[in-house]
């Protein structure tokens, strides 16, 4: 399948759908997130109005780098260009849910660490 995609990209280097699908293949099948990021980026340049590729790229950034601000910027752009696309809206909702849960976990961990640090020391006998 990878060989087939490489031939398609070679024949159509600016086709955003091919670039997007190859990026998705690299990400989900080959587990090559570096090259997936490259092809998602090329797809965005070829068609900046493709909300789905913006979501795929935002999700990749979130999953690999945990960069919530950067991922959110891509999801926001996706919703802006495709406000009625249910796939885009569902991807954005999932991202918001995951990032909020992670933020709450970090806050809870910080509170627990503070509580442990401020707890009085007890002498051991």
ZIZI-V382223 format. One record per backbone hydrogen bond with DSSP energy under -1.0 kcal/mol. CO is the residue of the C=O (numbers start at 0). NH is the residue of the N-H. Records with the same first field share a line. If there is no record, write none. Layout:
# ZIZI-V382223
CO->NH + NH
This chain:
# ZIZI-V382223
0->4
1->5
2->6
3->7
4->8
5->9
6->10
7->11
11->14
14->18
15->19
16->20
17->21
18->22
19->23
20->24
21->25
22->26
23->27
24->28 + 29
25->31
31->35
32->36
33->37
34->38
35->39
36->40
37->41
38->42
39->43
40->44
41->45
42->46
46->49
48->50
49->53
50->54
51->55
52->56
53->57
54->58
55->59
56->60
57->61
58->62
59->63
60->64
61->65
65->67
66->70
67->71
68->72
69->73
70->74
71->75
72->76
73->77
74->78
75->79
76->80
77->81
81->84
84->88
85->89
86->90
87->91
88->92
89->93
90->94
91->95
92->96
93->97
94->98
95->99
96->100
97->101
98->102
99->103
100->104
101->105
102->106
103->107
104->108
105->109
106->110
107->111
108->112
109->113
110->114
111->115
112->116
113->117
